[in-house]
Amino acid sequence: MSDLLTVENLTVSYHTKTREVTALLDVSLSLAPGEVFGIVGESGCGKSTFSSVIGHLLGPAGQVESGLVEVAGHNVLALSGKTLRAYRSNDIAYVFQDPMSVLDPTKTLGKQYRRLLGSSDWKQKAIDALNHVGLGDHQRVLSSFPHQLSGGMAQRVVIAMALMRMPKLLIADEPTAALDASIRSGVMELLTKWCSEIGAAMLIISHDIPIISRFCDRIGVMYAGRFVEIGPAAEFITSPLHPYPIALLASEPGHEGEDGVLQSLEGAPPLSISRDRACAFADRCAHRDDVCTSDFPAPVKVGSSTVSCCRIDAIHAEATR
């Protein structure tokens, strides 16, 4: 079976009047039909830029310098006009962190569903979709304005809008970050269950490692515009390989040391992404060596995972003793 999403050697930068900022550097990824893939990493590492490129949504300041992005056979970077609109309508859908940024505050939800669907049977389709996300009081929901909904209800409405179009790929950018902890799992269960039913793949971007590891098939960890580790979610949560995700997990609640204290990841991510050959994580890495400041490591296979780390052989040998 061919991949649904293929990204090869993608480099993206943003240009202003005074400076150029690299956001992604030589990024590659493939995603199978029906796969749920999670991307984690600190703010500014390139996660949201990556999701924007897939929808051809970079904006005027963004520039794809090199690389390939294919979704369901479409060369996304070559699309424009009607073909781009058709791609966005039929092949992909987004669920963003803030549902209010998607909904029109001046129109009832019924009018927004009608405009989205544009067919004579829009209401029945909307009712079916609302049932699917657990919003059974259809008349009240459809006659409501966005501000009359709770955060959880608004996010469910947006999920229904995204998935009722039967996309091949759903991109969920921090879909639970603005929600109470008590309903985050419920929203993720909705997303994964519905995607499974319609055969859609899903790309989830999140800071929430427990959520990502629970609902994803594979996880990719980004740092300074690159993937440093990609592998099965089950292996990531129990035995990460790269020093960065090792440190991330060690700082998560539930991973306290024998003294009951969480470890902290010293330092901060680089303010800008360097294009030199040095490893961007070297200054924060407990395993760094001289080679880390002169060469960026090529990705290598370690079991089922792909890792970019100068010291991976030594770290892996130490972990398997």
Secondary structure, 3 states (H helix, E strand, C coil): CCCCEEEEEEEEEEECCCCEEEEEEEEEEEECCCCEEEEECCCCCCHHHHHHHHCCCCCCCEEEEEEEEEECCEEHHHCCHHHHHHHHHHCEEEECCCHHHCCCCCCCHHHHHHHHHCCCCHHHHHHHHHHHCCCCCHHHHHCCCHHHCCHHHHHHHHHHHHHCCCCCEEEEECCCCCCCHHHHHHHHHHHHHHHHHHCCEEEEECCCHHHHHHHCCEEEEEECCEEEEEEEHHHHHHCCCCHHHHHHHHCCCCCCCCCCCCCCCCCCCCCCCCCCCCCCCHHHCCCCCHHHHCCCCCCEEECCEEECCCCHHHHHHHHCC
